[in-house]
Amino acid sequence: MIPRVIEHDLLTEMRATGCDRAGLEIMLPKAVHRVVKLTGIKPIAANIIKQEMLSFGGDAVTSYGTLDHSARATDVLLLGTERQLWQLIAKLKAHQFGLPRLAELIDRSLNNYEALPKPLRVGRSTWRFGRRTYVMGIMNVTPDSFSDGGQFTDLAAATDHARQLVKAGADIIDVGGESTRPGAGTVPIRTELARVVPVIKALVRLRIPVSIDTRKAAVAAAALQAGAVMVNDVSGLRYDRQMAKLIARKKVPICLMHMQGNPRTMQRRPSYTDVIGEIVDRLAESVANATNAGILHEKIILDPGLGFGKTVDHNLAILRRLREFKVLGCPLLIGPSRKSVIGQVLGLPVGERVEGTAAAVAVAIANGAALIRVHDVKEMVRVARMTESIMGGN
C-alpha cells in the first residue's frame, strides 16, 4: 500500500470509504484548506483575527509590526480549513473595530468562490455555467485589428465567416468596429456605427446571437436596436458614463473588462504592485458602478483583460491565478486568442499562435473560466470539450 495525497474529487473519495451523509457534511469542510488575503487591516483587528484563528486550529500571517502596533496597517493571510474560516466569520461578528463588516466580506468572497454563477439569459438562450464552457467567436469589422483587421469589412465576407463560426460551435459572435490593439486611437461614433450595424442586422436575420464590442453608449444602443443581445465593454464602464444607464434600461448582459490606461497608452510600461489584487479591486469597482446604476449583478460578466495594460508576466499570472477572480461572484471571460503574450513566449507571429492559444484556453477553463473569446472557434471548442472532460466540470 502506497499512501496517496488526494487533491481532487474529495467528496467521491469520502463516499467511497462508506461514510454516511451526516459525516460527509461534517468532515468535507475540514478537508478543504483555503488561504484568504485581507489588505489594509489595522493592528488591533489583525491581532484579534490571529488569536481567533489560532483558537480554531488555524493561523494568520501578519506583518512583524502588528503585535506592538508599530505598523499602521498590515495585510493578513488567513490559513485554515473551510470549517475554521466559517468559525472565524461567526466569531468576528461579535467583535468591534470593524470586524463584523469584515466578516461579511470574507463570507461573501468564500461563498462566491465556491458557487457557480447564476444562469444567464442571453437572447433566446440561457447559459448555465458549470455544465460547459461557452464560446464567443471574434468578428472584427475593422481595417486595423491586430489579427484579422481588414478581413471582414465586406458584409458578405463577415456574414459567411459568422456562419462558419456558429457551425464550428460559437455560442455568440462578438462584433467590433473599433480596434483596441496596443497604440490604437479612438474611432468616431459615425464610423463605428457604419461598420457594425449592417453586420449585426445581417447576423440577426440569420438568427445568430450577437454581442457588440464597444466602449460607446451610442454604438451599444444602435447595436441593441439592430438586434444584439449583449454588450462587451473593454473599458469596464469607464469610458462612457451613459453606458451603465443604457445597460440598466435594456436589461441585457454586459461584460466588464479591466484595462490599465487606454488602448493608445496601455502597453507603455504597465506596472502593478500586486497585479491580481489590483485587477480584482478595479473590477470590483466596475461591478459596484454597474449595480449602483441599476444593472443586476447576475447580468455581469468579468474579463481580467489579457494584453490590456499587462506585461507577459502579468498575463501569465492572470491565467495561472484566474480562479482568484471568482470571489467577485460573476462568470469569468478570458480572451487569450493569438495575443502577444503567446507570440513573446513562443517567438511566433500572429498567424502561428493557435497552439499557444489552445494551451491558454485549457488552463483558463481548468482555473474557472466560464467563457472563452477566440478567433479559432473550431479548434478551441475541441480544446474546451476535452478540458471539461478532464476536469469533470469547472
C-alpha positions in Angstrom: 0.0 0.0 0.0 1.3 3.4 -1.0 -0.2 6.3 0.9 -1.5 8.9 -1.7 -2.1 12.6 -1.5 -5.6 13.3 -2.7 -6.2 16.8 -4.3 -9.3 16.2 -6.4 -12.7 14.6 -6.1 -12.6 14.7 -2.3 -16.3 14.1 -2.0 -16.1 11.0 -4.2 -13.2 9.6 -2.2 -15.0 10.2 1.1 -18.1 8.5 -0.2 -16.0 5.5 -1.3 -14.9 4.9 2.3 -18.6 4.3 3.2 -19.0 7.5 5.2 -22.7 8.4 5.7 -24.2 11.7 4.6 -24.1 13.3 8.0 -20.4 12.5 8.4 -19.7 14.0 4.9 -21.3 17.3 5.8 -19.2 17.5 9.0 -15.9 16.4 7.5 -15.8 17.8 4.0 -15.2 21.4 5.2 -12.3 20.0 7.3 -10.7 18.6 4.1 -10.6 21.8 2.1 -7.9 24.3 3.0 -8.0 28.0 2.0 -5.7 30.9 2.1 -7.6 34.2 2.3 -5.8 37.5 1.8 -7.0 40.7 3.6 -5.4 44.0 3.0 -5.1 47.2 5.0 -6.1 45.8 8.3 -5.4 47.8 11.5 -3.1 46.1 14.0 -5.8 45.8 16.8 -8.1 44.0 14.3 -5.3 41.9 12.9 -4.2 40.7 16.4 -7.8 39.7 17.2 -8.1 37.8 13.9 -4.8 35.9 14.6 -5.8 34.9 18.0 -9.2 33.7 16.9 -7.7 31.7 14.0 -5.2 30.1 16.5 -8.1 29.2 18.8 -9.8 27.2 16.0 -6.6 25.4 15.0 -5.7 27.7 12.0 -3.4 30.6 11.8 -3.0 34.1 10.3 0.1 35.7 8.8 0.6 39.4 9.7 3.4 41.9 9.5 6.2 41.9 12.1 5.0 45.3 13.5 1.4 44.2 14.1 1.9 42.8 17.6 3.4 46.1 19.0 1.3 48.3 16.8 4.4 49.8 15.2 2.8 49.1 11.8 -0.1 51.4 10.9 -1.8 48.6 8.8 -1.0 45.1 7.7 -2.0 42.5 5.1 -3.4 39.4 6.7 -3.3 35.9 5.3 -5.8 33.6 6.8 -4.6 30.0 6.9 -7.3 27.4 7.6 -9.8 24.9 6.6 -13.2 26.0 5.4 -14.7 25.0 8.7 -12.1 27.1 10.6 -12.9 30.1 8.3 -16.6 29.7 8.9 -15.9 29.6 12.7 -13.8 32.8 12.3 -16.6 34.6 10.4 -19.1 33.7 13.2 -16.8 34.9 15.9 -15.8 38.2 14.2 -19.4 39.2 14.0 -19.4 39.6 17.8 -16.3 41.9 17.9 -15.8 45.6 17.4 -13.2 47.5 15.3 -14.9 47.0 12.0 -14.7 43.2 12.3 -18.4 42.4 11.8 -18.2 44.2 8.4 -15.0 42.3 7.6 -16.7 39.1 8.5 -19.5 39.8 6.0 -16.9 40.5 3.2 -15.0 37.3 4.0 -18.3 35.3 4.0 -19.3 36.8 0.6 -15.9 36.1 -1.0 -15.9 32.5 0.2 -19.4 31.9 -1.0 -18.7 33.4 -4.4 -15.5 31.4 -4.7 -17.3 28.1 -4.0 -20.5 28.8 -6.0 -21.3 28.6 -9.7 -22.5 31.9 -11.2 -26.3 32.1 -11.7 -27.7 31.1 -15.1 -27.6 34.0 -17.6 -30.3 34.7 -20.1 -28.6 35.8 -23.4 -31.1 36.5 -26.1 -33.2 33.3 -26.7 -30.7 31.1 -24.8 -30.0 30.5 -21.1 -26.3 29.9 -20.3 -25.9 27.5 -17.3 -22.4 27.8 -16.1 -20.6 24.7 -14.8 -22.2 22.4 -17.4 -19.8 23.6 -20.2 -17.7 26.5 -21.3 -19.4 29.0 -23.6 -17.6 30.2 -26.7 -17.6 33.8 -28.1 -16.4 34.0 -31.7 -14.5 37.1 -32.6 -15.7 39.2 -35.6 -13.7 42.4 -36.1 -15.1 44.5 -38.9 -12.2 46.9 -38.7 -9.3 47.6 -41.1 -6.7 47.6 -38.3 -7.3 44.9 -35.7 -4.1 43.2 -34.7 -5.1 39.7 -36.0 -7.9 39.9 -38.5 -8.1 43.5 -39.5 -9.4 44.1 -43.0 -10.6 40.5 -43.5 -14.3 41.1 -42.7 -15.1 44.6 -43.7 -17.1 43.3 -46.6 -20.7 42.4 -45.4 -20.8 39.2 -47.4 -17.4 38.1 -46.0 -18.5 38.9 -42.5 -21.8 37.1 -42.8 -20.2 34.0 -44.2 -17.5 34.0 -41.5 -20.1 34.3 -38.8 -22.0 31.3 -40.2 -18.8 29.3 -40.1 -18.0 30.3 -36.5 -21.5 29.3 -35.4 -21.3 26.0 -37.3 -17.9 25.4 -35.5 -19.6 25.8 -32.1 -19.6 29.5 -31.2 -22.5 30.4 -28.8 -22.3 34.1 -29.7 -20.5 36.4 -32.2 -18.7 39.4 -30.7 -18.8 42.2 -33.4 -16.4 45.1 -33.0 -15.9 48.2 -35.1 -13.1 49.8 -33.2 -9.7 48.2 -32.8 -8.3 48.2 -29.3 -4.9 46.8 -30.2 -2.0 48.5 -28.4 -1.5 52.0 -29.8 -4.9 52.2 -31.4 -6.7 55.6 -31.4 -10.4 56.3 -31.0 -12.8 55.7 -33.9 -15.6 58.3 -34.5 -19.0 57.1 -33.5 -20.3 57.5 -37.0 -17.6 55.3 -38.5 -18.0 52.6 -35.8 -21.8 52.6 -36.5 -21.3 52.3 -40.2 -19.1 49.3 -39.6 -21.1 47.3 -37.1 -24.8 47.9 -37.6 -25.2 46.4 -41.1 -23.3 43.3 -40.0 -25.4 42.9 -36.8 -28.6 43.2 -38.8 -27.4 40.6 -41.3 -26.5 38.2 -38.5 -29.7 38.7 -36.6 -31.6 37.8 -39.8 -29.8 34.5 -39.7 -30.7 34.1 -36.0 -27.1 34.3 -34.9 -26.7 35.7 -31.4 -24.6 38.9 -31.4 -22.6 40.7 -28.8 -21.4 44.3 -29.5 -17.8 45.0 -28.6 -17.8 48.8 -27.9 -16.9 51.4 -25.3 -19.5 53.9 -26.6 -23.1 54.0 -25.3 -24.4 55.4 -28.7 -22.9 52.4 -30.6 -24.2 50.0 -28.0 -27.7 51.5 -28.2 -27.7 51.2 -32.0 -26.4 47.7 -31.9 -29.0 46.6 -29.4 -31.7 48.2 -31.6 -30.3 46.2 -34.5 -30.7 43.0 -32.5 -27.5 42.5 -30.5 -28.2 40.7 -27.2 -25.1 41.6 -25.1 -22.5 44.3 -24.7 -18.8 43.8 -24.3 -17.2 47.0 -22.8 -13.4 46.8 -22.7 -13.3 50.0 -20.5 -15.4 48.4 -17.8 -17.9 51.3 -17.9 -15.2 53.9 -17.5 -15.1 55.4 -21.0 -18.7 56.5 -21.4 -20.9 57.4 -18.4 -24.1 56.7 -20.3 -23.2 53.1 -20.9 -24.3 51.9 -17.4 -27.6 53.7 -17.7 -28.2 52.1 -21.1 -27.5 48.6 -19.9 -29.7 49.0 -16.9 -32.5 50.2 -19.1 -32.1 47.5 -21.7 -31.6 44.7 -19.1 -29.0 42.9 -21.3 -25.8 41.1 -20.1 -22.6 43.1 -20.1 -19.0 42.0 -20.0 -16.8 44.4 -18.0 -13.1 44.2 -18.7 -10.1 45.5 -16.9 -7.6 47.7 -18.8 -4.8 49.8 -17.4 -4.8 53.1 -19.3 -6.4 53.1 -22.7 -5.6 51.3 -26.0 -3.2 54.1 -27.1 -1.2 54.1 -23.9 -1.8 50.7 -22.2 1.4 49.0 -23.2 3.7 51.8 -22.2 5.4 50.2 -19.3 2.4 48.7 -17.5 3.1 48.4 -13.8 1.4 46.8 -10.7 2.4 46.3 -7.1 0.0 43.3 -6.8 -1.3 42.5 -10.2 -4.1 40.1 -9.2 -5.2 42.2 -6.2 -5.3 45.4 -8.1 -7.3 43.9 -11.0 -9.7 42.3 -8.6 -10.2 45.7 -6.8 -10.6 47.5 -10.2 -13.2 45.0 -11.4 -15.0 45.2 -8.1 -15.3 49.0 -8.7 -16.7 48.3 -12.1 -19.3 45.9 -10.6 -20.2 48.5 -8.0 -20.7 51.2 -10.7 -22.8 48.8 -12.6 -25.1 47.8 -9.8 -25.4 51.3 -8.5 -26.7 52.3 -12.0 -29.3 49.6 -11.7 -27.6 46.7 -13.6 -28.5 43.4 -12.0 -25.4 41.6 -10.6 -26.4 38.4 -12.4 -26.2 40.2 -15.7 -22.5 41.0 -15.3 -19.6 39.0 -16.8 -16.0 39.9 -15.9 -12.8 39.8 -18.0 -9.4 40.5 -16.4 -8.2 41.8 -19.8 -5.3 39.8 -21.0 -3.0 42.0 -23.0 -4.7 45.3 -22.0 -2.0 47.1 -19.9 -0.1 43.9 -18.9 3.3 42.5 -19.5 4.0 38.9 -20.3 4.5 38.0 -16.7 1.2 39.8 -15.7 -0.7 37.9 -18.4 0.7 34.5 -17.3 -0.1 35.3 -13.7 -3.7 36.0 -14.6 -4.0 32.7 -16.4 -2.3 30.9 -13.5 -4.4 32.5 -10.8 -7.7 33.1 -12.7 -9.7 31.3 -10.0 -9.0 34.1 -7.6 -11.4 36.3 -9.6 -14.3 34.0 -8.6 -14.6 36.0 -5.3 -16.4 38.7 -7.3 -19.3 36.3 -8.0 -19.5 36.7 -11.7 -18.9 34.4 -14.7 -15.3 34.9 -16.0 -14.5 35.5 -19.6 -10.9 35.1 -20.8 -9.6 36.2 -24.2 -6.2 34.8 -24.9 -6.7 34.4 -28.7 -3.5 35.0 -30.7 -2.4 37.6 -28.1 1.1 39.0 -28.0 1.9 37.1 -24.8 1.8 33.9 -26.8 4.0 35.4 -29.5 6.5 36.6 -27.0 6.7 33.3 -25.1 6.9 31.1 -28.2 8.6 33.6 -30.6 5.8 33.3 -33.1 3.9 35.7 -35.4 0.1 36.2 -35.1 -0.8 33.5 -37.7 1.1 30.8 -35.8 -0.4 31.1 -32.3 -3.2 28.6 -32.4 -1.4 26.0 -30.2 -0.4 28.7 -27.7 -4.0 29.9 -27.6 -5.1 26.3 -27.0 -2.8 26.0 -24.0 -4.1 29.2 -22.6 -7.7 28.2 -23.1 -7.2 24.9 -21.4 -5.5 26.4 -18.4 -8.2 29.1 -18.2 -11.0 26.6 -18.2 -9.2 24.4 -15.6 -9.0 27.6 -13.5 -12.6 28.6 -13.7 -13.2 30.4 -17.0 -16.9 30.3 -17.9 -16.5 31.8 -21.4 -13.6 32.0 -23.9 -13.3 34.7 -26.6 -11.5 33.3 -29.6 -10.8 33.6 -33.3 -10.2 29.9 -34.0 -13.6 28.6 -32.8 -13.4 25.0 -34.2 -10.1 24.3 -32.6 -10.9 26.0 -29.3 -14.3 24.3 -28.9 -12.5 21.0 -29.1 -10.0 22.1 -26.5 -12.8 23.3 -24.3 -14.7 20.0 -24.5 -11.6 18.0 -23.8 -10.6 20.2 -20.9 -14.1 19.9 -19.4 -13.9 16.1 -19.6 -10.6 16.0 -17.9 -11.7 18.4 -15.1 -15.1 16.9 -14.7 -16.7 20.3 -14.8 -15.2 23.7 -14.0 
